[in-house]
Amino acid sequence: MSELSRESDRSSSDGRRPGRILIANDQEWAARSVETILVAEGYEVQRAYTGRQALQRALETPPDLIILDNQMPDLSGAEVCRQLRLDPRVGVATPILLSTAGPAGRQQRIEAHEAGAWEFYGQPLDPELLLLKIRIYLAVKRSADRLVEEALLDELTGLYNSRGMVRRTEELLADARRSQREVSLITLALDDSPRAAALEEAAAFARRVGEIVRDSVRAADVVGRVGPLRFAIVSVGSAREGAQRLADRLVIALHSLGNGQGPLAIRALIHDLPREEVARTDARSLLDAEVA
């Protein structure tokens, strides 16, 4: 059987694609038995054989549900679960199930739930019960995904997300048209991959950058996180000189996060929108601007 088993001709009764499920287990017979059950129900199944492989595949192509064996050769299922919970591509809304080759003991269940697992099951496997729970968990995941899509705020920093930035920038542009004022966009892109190799460190770093950006701007400015380490500030009535001063302040403040490990790679870009261009520009095209 191929690593990725697909039954693309099958879908749920409401037209949604079947759920994508990642199984991480180095025991072929155990993984194959669960895979067979899931594929028969029309689910897409992706396989991983180690904890690190599970992390890589879950972040490259985020699944709708993850099943981790608790005794993998490199990382335990609980440790993989903890790391996945720290990454916003998986977050708290993706169902993660932990499994074990033997009976599921009480202490194992406690440790699994402490790591962020929704379920811990052992042997013998009850296929009917497992499928029922998976259907419920995937329904919850779909509801959570809809809420995220409709939300305007970035969960990690509390700033606007890309959707929120578009909506608020449209409002800001409308105000600028009425008042005949110019608009400025500052984008900040940081590269901290050498320092924030661990997911927990990366999340903490992005949170801290968001705090610095939020504390440095005016209350009337629109501020958002539009990428993992990319931030945007839209201002009305800020001339080029004012936008440049703000960008300089932000770069100086963000360099303080280097912690003695050398300067951060920071790219600050400024895009000016004169009054005569405000009427001809929409929020999405402005936010896509990358003009220094």
Buried (B, 14 or more C-beta within 10 A) or exposed (E): EEEEBBBEEBEEEEEEEBBBBBBBBBBEEBBBEBBEBBBEBBBBBBBBBBBBBBBEBBBEEBBBBBBBBBBBEEBBBBBBBBBBBBBBEBBEBBBBBBBBEEEBEEEBBEBBBEBBBBBBBBEEBEBEEBBEBBEEBBEEBBEBEEEBEEEBBBEBBEBBBBBBBBBBBBEBBEBBBEEEBBBBBBBBBBEBEEBBEEBEEBBBBBBBBBEBBBEBBEEEBBBBBBEBBBBBBBBBBBEEEEBBEBBEEBBEBBEEBEEEEEEBEBEBBBBBBEEEEBEEBEBEEBBEBEEE
